[in-house]
């Protein structure tokens, strides 16, 4: 098992940048796309075996998902009725966290396949 921190950091920064743009533009679906694309970045940079890609994609998804989870909770708590409505959204936030992790893993696997296909066509 090899954990590659450099691609993870690049993927996290990429996904957080897409997330920041989505928050500023009020387009929450773009944040999920950012995790998929960030996972693809991690997968392309890591390459190698699927096992390593899955583990690194999982780590990427957990770190990025938790950061987004915390930011979302802060956004809710700073709203007018934040503390009162936070309980209503906890289940939904946890579901979104799980979806973000799955998208990151899928993205990293797709990135690995993209890299392997690109290397095959260069020969």
C-alpha positions in Angstrom: 0.0 0.0 0.0 1.5 3.3 -1.1 0.0 6.6 -0.1 1.0 9.4 -2.4 0.6 12.7 -0.6 1.5 15.0 -3.4 -1.3 13.9 -5.7 -3.7 13.9 -2.8 -2.8 17.5 -1.9 -3.2 18.6 -5.6 -6.6 16.8 -5.8 -7.8 18.3 -2.6 -6.8 21.8 -3.6 -8.5 21.2 -7.0 -11.7 19.9 -5.5 -11.8 22.8 -2.9 -11.2 25.3 -5.6 -14.2 23.9 -7.6 -16.2 23.9 -4.3 -15.4 27.5 -3.6 -16.5 28.5 -7.1 -19.7 26.5 -6.6 -20.4 28.2 -3.2 -19.8 31.6 -4.7 -22.1 30.8 -7.7 -24.7 29.0 -5.6 -24.4 25.8 -7.7 -24.0 23.0 -5.2 -24.0 20.3 -8.0 -20.7 21.7 -9.1 -19.1 20.7 -5.8 -19.9 17.1 -6.4 -18.4 17.4 -9.9 -15.3 18.9 -8.3 -14.8 15.7 -6.2 -15.2 13.5 -9.3 -12.7 15.6 -11.2 -10.3 15.9 -8.2 -10.4 12.1 -7.9 -9.5 11.9 -11.5 -6.6 14.2 -11.0 -5.4 11.9 -8.1 -5.9 8.8 -10.2 -3.9 10.2 -13.2 -1.1 11.4 -11.0 -0.8 8.1 -9.1 -1.4 5.6 -11.9 -0.1 2.2 -10.9 -2.2 -0.4 -9.4 -6.0 -0.1 -8.8 -5.5 -1.0 -5.1 -3.2 2.0 -4.5 -5.6 4.2 -6.5 -8.6 3.0 -4.4 -6.8 3.7 -1.1 -5.6 7.2 -2.2 -9.0 8.0 -3.7 -10.6 7.0 -0.4 -8.2 9.2 1.6 -8.8 12.1 -0.8 -12.6 11.7 -0.6 -12.5 11.6 3.2 -10.3 14.6 3.7 -12.1 16.7 1.1 -15.5 15.5 2.2 -14.8 16.3 5.9 -13.6 19.8 4.9 -16.7 20.5 2.9 -18.8 19.0 5.7 -17.3 21.4 8.3 -17.7 24.4 6.0 -21.3 23.5 5.4 -22.0 23.2 9.2 -20.4 26.6 9.7 -22.5 28.0 7.0 -25.7 26.6 8.6 -24.7 27.7 12.1 -24.0 31.3 11.0 -27.4 31.6 9.4 -30.3 33.2 11.3 -31.8 29.9 12.5 -28.6 27.8 12.2 -28.6 25.9 15.5 -32.4 25.2 15.2 -32.2 23.8 11.7 -28.9 21.9 12.0 -30.6 18.9 13.4 -32.8 18.7 10.4 -29.8 18.5 8.0 -27.5 16.2 9.8 -28.7 13.0 8.0 -28.6 14.8 4.7 -25.1 16.1 5.3 -23.9 12.6 6.2 -25.4 11.2 3.1 -23.8 13.9 1.0 -20.4 13.0 2.7 -20.8 9.4 1.7 -21.7 10.4 -1.9 -18.6 12.7 -2.0 -16.3 9.9 -0.8 -17.8 7.5 -3.4 -17.4 10.1 -6.2 -13.8 10.6 -5.2 -13.0 6.9 -5.4 -14.8 6.5 -8.7 -12.9 9.6 -10.1 -9.6 8.2 -9.0 -10.2 4.9 -10.6 -11.3 6.6 -13.8 -8.2 8.7 -13.7 -6.0 5.6 -13.4 -7.8 4.2 -16.5 -7.3 7.4 -18.4 -3.6 7.4 -17.6 -3.2 3.8 -18.6 -5.0 4.4 -21.9 -2.9 7.5 -22.6 0.3 5.5 -22.0 -0.9 2.7 -24.3 -1.6 5.2 -27.2 1.9 6.7 -26.8 3.6 3.5 -27.7 
